Amino acid sequence: MIHDRVYWIVWAEGGRSPTVKHVNFASARAEAQRLARHNPGITFAVLASVVSYQRNDLRETSYDLAEAHDELLNGEIPF
């Protein structure tokens, strides 16, 4: 399990998807207040990240090229 820092987003129901990750609550709160002042009647919520998931279909593996180089020099081709 990887532990990343929590981040905060500002969300308005029916609005666009959040695009800014705030690194602290104070920043997100200030942005929610700013947006609310400029958009009367719309509620802006400050949400915290709790957990996230990511599917990874590709895994990169690095190989020791020195070992392959030595085998090729010795005439040992592994196929």
N, CA and C atoms as a LAMMPS dump frame, in Angstrom:
ITEM: TIMESTEP
0
ITEM: NUMBER OF ATOMS
237
ITEM: BOX BOUNDS ff ff ff
-5.0000000000000000e+02 5.0000000000000000e+02
-5.0000000000000000e+02 5.0000000000000000e+02
-5.0000000000000000e+02 5.0000000000000000e+02
ITEM: ATOMS id mol type element x y z
1 1 1 N 0.847 -1.18 0
2 1 2 C 0 0 0
3 1 3 C 0.892 1.242 0
4 2 1 N 0.59 2.161 -0.874
5 2 2 C 1.328 3.411 -0.968
6 2 3 C 0.561 4.489 -0.205
7 3 1 N 1.254 5.26 0.595
8 3 2 C 0.622 6.343 1.334
9 3 3 C 1.054 7.675 0.728
10 4 1 N 0.114 8.346 0.106
11 4 2 C 0.363 9.679 -0.425
12 4 3 C -0.26 10.698 0.513
13 5 1 N 0.112 11.935 0.306
14 5 2 C -0.481 13.009 1.107
15 5 3 C -1.94 13.199 0.71
16 6 1 N -2.769 13.481 1.686
17 6 2 C -4.167 13.792 1.407
18 6 3 C -4.232 15.071 0.586
19 7 1 N -5.211 15.154 -0.299
20 7 2 C -5.425 16.396 -1.03
21 7 3 C -6.893 16.772 -0.923
22 8 1 N -7.185 17.997 -1.248
23 8 2 C -8.522 18.555 -1.097
24 8 3 C -8.991 19.075 -2.445
25 9 1 N -10.294 18.928 -2.719
26 9 2 C -10.87 19.474 -3.943
27 9 3 C -12.123 20.265 -3.597
28 10 1 N -12.475 21.173 -4.483
29 10 2 C -13.701 21.964 -4.318
30 10 3 C -14.673 21.485 -5.383
31 11 1 N -15.874 21.133 -4.952
32 11 2 C -16.867 20.531 -5.832
33 11 3 C -18.207 21.254 -5.718
34 12 1 N -18.858 21.453 -6.859
35 12 2 C -20.214 22.02 -6.891
36 12 3 C -21.103 21.03 -7.608
37 13 1 N -22.182 20.626 -6.967
38 13 2 C -23.119 19.691 -7.6
39 13 3 C -23.64 20.286 -8.9
40 14 1 N -23.59 19.502 -9.957
41 14 2 C -24.052 19.977 -11.25
42 14 3 C -23.017 20.79 -12
43 15 1 N -21.879 21.018 -11.373
44 15 2 C -20.813 21.792 -12.014
45 15 3 C -19.839 20.892 -12.75
46 16 1 N -18.788 21.476 -13.222
47 16 2 C -17.75 20.698 -13.891
48 16 3 C -16.967 19.879 -12.871
49 17 1 N -16.225 18.924 -13.368
50 17 2 C -15.378 18.113 -12.49
51 17 3 C -14.271 18.981 -11.905
52 18 1 N -13.894 18.748 -10.661
53 18 2 C -12.772 19.489 -10.088
54 18 3 C -11.494 19.219 -10.883
55 19 1 N -10.666 20.225 -11.036
56 19 2 C -9.413 20.071 -11.77
57 19 3 C -8.199 20.453 -10.934
58 20 1 N -8.424 21.014 -9.752
59 20 2 C -7.314 21.473 -8.916
60 20 3 C -7.247 20.63 -7.649
61 21 1 N -6.055 20.105 -7.365
62 21 2 C -5.806 19.419 -6.098
63 21 3 C -5.155 20.429 -5.165
64 22 1 N -5.82 20.734 -4.083
65 22 2 C -5.265 21.648 -3.085
66 22 3 C -4.451 20.83 -2.084
67 23 1 N -3.29 21.317 -1.719
68 23 2 C -2.41 20.567 -0.821
69 23 3 C -2.782 20.722 0.648
70 24 1 N -3.679 21.675 0.938
71 24 2 C -4.127 21.813 2.322
72 24 3 C -5.57 22.311 2.367
73 25 1 N -6.189 22.113 3.5
74 25 2 C -7.585 22.479 3.685
75 25 3 C -7.801 23.986 3.54
76 26 1 N -6.88 24.775 4.079
77 26 2 C -7.041 26.233 4.045
78 26 3 C -7.143 26.749 2.614
79 27 1 N -6.336 26.212 1.721
80 27 2 C -6.366 26.629 0.318
81 27 3 C -7.693 26.263 -0.336
82 28 1 N -8.164 25.044 -0.096
83 28 2 C -9.44 24.601 -0.672
84 28 3 C -10.601 25.406 -0.094
85 29 1 N -10.555 25.668 1.19
86 29 2 C -11.622 26.451 1.837
87 29 3 C -11.691 27.86 1.249
88 30 1 N -10.535 28.494 1.073
89 30 2 C -10.498 29.84 0.505
90 30 3 C -11.061 29.837 -0.918
91 31 1 N -10.743 28.813 -1.701
92 31 2 C -11.257 28.723 -3.069
93 31 3 C -12.767 28.499 -3.073
94 32 1 N -13.266 27.661 -2.178
95 32 2 C -14.71 27.426 -2.086
96 32 3 C -15.436 28.72 -1.714
97 33 1 N -14.879 29.48 -0.815
98 33 2 C -15.479 30.754 -0.419
99 33 3 C -15.456 31.743 -1.581
100 34 1 N -14.36 31.796 -2.303
101 34 2 C -14.245 32.698 -3.459
102 34 3 C -15.278 32.344 -4.522
103 35 1 N -15.392 31.068 -4.812
104 35 2 C -16.358 30.626 -5.823
105 35 3 C -17.797 30.908 -5.384
106 36 1 N -18.09 30.698 -4.114
107 36 2 C -19.436 30.945 -3.597
108 36 3 C -19.799 32.426 -3.692
109 37 1 N -18.843 33.295 -3.427
110 37 2 C -19.096 34.737 -3.529
111 37 3 C -19.441 35.144 -4.97
112 38 1 N -18.797 34.496 -5.938
113 38 2 C -18.998 34.85 -7.347
114 38 3 C -20.129 34.07 -8.02
115 39 1 N -20.709 33.108 -7.313
116 39 2 C -21.782 32.274 -7.871
117 39 3 C -22.899 32.11 -6.855
118 40 1 N -23.693 33.178 -6.619
119 40 2 C -24.76 33.117 -5.614
120 40 3 C -25.717 31.944 -5.886
121 41 1 N -26.113 31.285 -4.813
122 41 2 C -27.08 30.198 -4.906
123 41 3 C -26.46 28.829 -5.167
124 42 1 N -25.187 28.773 -5.48
125 42 2 C -24.519 27.497 -5.718
126 42 3 C -23.673 27.15 -4.496
127 43 1 N -23.792 25.916 -4.062
128 43 2 C -23.037 25.453 -2.905
129 43 3 C -21.745 24.8 -3.373
130 44 1 N -20.638 25.2 -2.783
131 44 2 C -19.328 24.635 -3.085
132 44 3 C -18.844 23.875 -1.858
133 45 1 N -18.575 22.606 -2.036
134 45 2 C -18.135 21.742 -0.936
135 45 3 C -16.638 21.485 -1.031
136 46 1 N -16.007 21.384 0.12
137 46 2 C -14.588 21.018 0.194
138 46 3 C -14.538 19.535 0.557
139 47 1 N -13.903 18.756 -0.31
140 47 2 C -13.827 17.305 -0.118
141 47 3 C -12.372 16.874 0.037
142 48 1 N -12.148 15.888 0.896
143 48 2 C -10.797 15.36 1.122
144 48 3 C -10.665 13.999 0.455
145 49 1 N -9.482 13.712 -0.046
146 49 2 C -9.218 12.382 -0.605
147 49 3 C -9.114 11.383 0.548
148 50 1 N -9.666 10.216 0.332
149 50 2 C -9.613 9.181 1.359
150 50 3 C -8.829 7.976 0.845
151 51 1 N -9.208 7.52 -0.341
152 51 2 C -8.539 6.376 -0.949
153 51 3 C -8.687 6.499 -2.455
154 52 1 N -7.739 5.965 -3.206
155 52 2 C -7.846 5.981 -4.662
156 52 3 C -7.33 4.654 -5.203
157 53 1 N -7.752 4.326 -6.409
158 53 2 C -7.358 3.083 -7.046
159 53 3 C -6.905 3.361 -8.46
160 54 1 N -5.958 2.583 -8.921
161 54 2 C -5.465 2.725 -10.28
162 54 3 C -5.138 1.327 -10.805
163 55 1 N -5.651 1.038 -11.991
164 55 2 C -5.335 -0.235 -12.632
165 55 3 C -4.118 -0.034 -13.534
166 56 1 N -3.161 -0.895 -13.393
167 56 2 C -1.952 -0.83 -14.212
168 56 3 C -1.863 -2.09 -15.059
169 57 1 N -2 -1.928 -16.375
170 57 2 C -1.942 -3.073 -17.273
171 57 3 C -0.54 -3.337 -17.8
172 58 1 N 0.328 -2.376 -17.72
173 58 2 C 1.692 -2.541 -18.212
174 58 3 C 2.665 -2.469 -17.049
175 59 1 N 3.575 -3.414 -17.025
176 59 2 C 4.618 -3.386 -16.007
177 59 3 C 5.951 -3.436 -16.724
178 60 1 N 6.813 -2.502 -16.454
179 60 2 C 8.13 -2.455 -17.079
180 60 3 C 9.136 -3.164 -16.197
181 61 1 N 9.923 -4.03 -16.818
182 61 2 C 10.983 -4.731 -16.116
183 61 3 C 12.298 -4.388 -16.779
184 62 1 N 13.273 -3.993 -16.006
185 62 2 C 14.609 -3.699 -16.527
186 62 3 C 15.481 -4.928 -16.335
187 63 1 N 16.333 -5.176 -17.306
188 63 2 C 17.197 -6.342 -17.259
189 63 3 C 18.662 -5.909 -17.224
190 64 1 N 19.489 -6.765 -16.687
191 64 2 C 20.914 -6.491 -16.566
192 64 3 C 21.579 -6.686 -17.92
193 65 1 N 21.869 -5.603 -18.61
194 65 2 C 22.464 -5.68 -19.937
195 65 3 C 23.896 -6.174 -19.903
196 66 1 N 24.584 -5.992 -18.818
197 66 2 C 25.961 -6.466 -18.71
198 66 3 C 25.985 -7.983 -18.817
199 67 1 N 25.062 -8.657 -18.188
200 67 2 C 24.987 -10.118 -18.252
201 67 3 C 24.719 -10.583 -19.681
202 68 1 N 23.808 -9.914 -20.385
203 68 2 C 23.508 -10.267 -21.766
204 68 3 C 24.722 -10.034 -22.648
205 69 1 N 25.429 -8.948 -22.424
206 69 2 C 26.625 -8.628 -23.208
207 69 3 C 27.683 -9.715 -23.034
208 70 1 N 27.897 -10.16 -21.798
209 70 2 C 28.876 -11.21 -21.527
210 70 3 C 28.499 -12.508 -22.225
211 71 1 N 27.229 -12.885 -22.21
212 71 2 C 26.784 -14.112 -22.861
213 71 3 C 26.982 -14.034 -24.37
214 72 1 N 26.695 -12.896 -24.955
215 72 2 C 26.859 -12.753 -26.398
216 72 3 C 28.333 -12.831 -26.791
217 73 1 N 29.206 -12.258 -25.981
218 73 2 C 30.646 -12.328 -26.268
219 73 3 C 31.181 -13.743 -26.171
220 74 1 N 30.587 -14.56 -25.304
221 74 2 C 31.016 -15.943 -25.133
222 74 3 C 30.368 -16.874 -26.157
223 75 1 N 29.555 -16.313 -27.052
224 75 2 C 28.897 -17.131 -28.066
225 75 3 C 27.692 -17.894 -27.567
226 76 1 N 27.249 -17.59 -26.384
227 76 2 C 26.086 -18.276 -25.823
228 76 3 C 24.832 -17.472 -26.113
229 77 1 N 24.115 -17.867 -27.118
230 77 2 C 22.868 -17.19 -27.473
231 77 3 C 21.738 -17.984 -26.81
232 78 1 N 20.94 -17.333 -25.985
233 78 2 C 19.963 -18.051 -25.159
234 78 3 C 18.695 -18.493 -25.876
235 79 1 N 18.709 -18.556 -27.21
236 79 2 C 17.526 -19.051 -27.924
237 79 3 C 17.916 -19.869 -29.105
